[in-house]
Amino acid sequence: MAIRQKSTEKRTALLQATLSLVNDNGFHDAPMSKIAKLAGVSPATIYLYFENKQDLINNLYISVKATFSTHAFKDYEEGMTVAEGFKNIWYNIADYKLTQVEEAYFLSQCDNTTMIDEETRQEGLKHLQPLLDLWKRGQEEGLLKNTSLYQLYAFSIYPLAFLMTMQKRGLYQWDTQNLDIVFQSAWDSIKK
């Protein structure tokens, strides 16, 4: 049992070190040697857990995406109306970006990099399936714009990443009133 716990701790330390270095320096300035040093392990230890840097980044992405989706879909039920469901999910995503800033910032960077391979990106997309299904239902019911689901995401969810980055840089401050305005803009951008 102690060996398994130790190995889980090392793997977690490697993932956390990668998250920190990528957020601070970007994907390309987070070499395996720095990751190992920050995690407190030898560089060779990384290869006991991950094939290479690509595998490490992909595993981190899926791990963070899983915690993101758990947070995004808490209290969501398929029987909700489209408007209720979207509001629930949207506010959960906003809360995640406010409370899990480092993880949310990492995911935002992943949206704009080639470091995540396509197979992993598609696996990550599966974590958003309840939202995609809700949007499809909204389109079928004639409530949402009949456009690409990627466009719906770009109009309604992606602006949260921009605002999170502006807050991280000290240029914007979230508060309840701002959040309500942003939500209404998000909803207005996708409804018919």
Stockholm file with secondary structure:
# STOCKHOLM 1.0

chainA/1-192         MAIRQKSTEKRTALLQATLSLVNDNGFHDAPMSKIAKLAGVSPATIYLYFENKQDLINNLYISVKATFSTHAFKDYEEGMTVAEGFKNIWYNIADYKLTQVEEAYFLSQCDNTTMIDEETRQEGLKHLQPLLDLWKRGQEEGLLKNTSLYQLYAFSIYPLAFLMTMQKRGLYQWDTQNLDIVFQSAWDSIKK
#=GR chainA/1-192 SS CHHHHHHHHHHHHHHHHHHHHHHHHCSTTCCHHHHHHHHTSCHHHHHHHCSSHHHHHHHHHHHHHHHHHHHHTTTCCTTSCHHHHHHHHHHHHHHHHHHSHHHHHHHHHHTTCSSSCHHHHHHHHHTTHHHHHHHHHHHHTTCBCSSCHHHHHHHHTHHHHHHHHHHHTTSCCCCHHHHHHHHHHHHHHHBC
#=GC SS_cons         CHHHHHHHHHHHHHHHHHHHHHHHHCSTTCCHHHHHHHHTSCHHHHHHHCSSHHHHHHHHHHHHHHHHHHHHTTTCCTTSCHHHHHHHHHHHHHHHHHHSHHHHHHHHHHTTCSSSCHHHHHHHHHTTHHHHHHHHHHHHTTCBCSSCHHHHHHHHTHHHHHHHHHHHTTSCCCCHHHHHHHHHHHHHHHBC
//
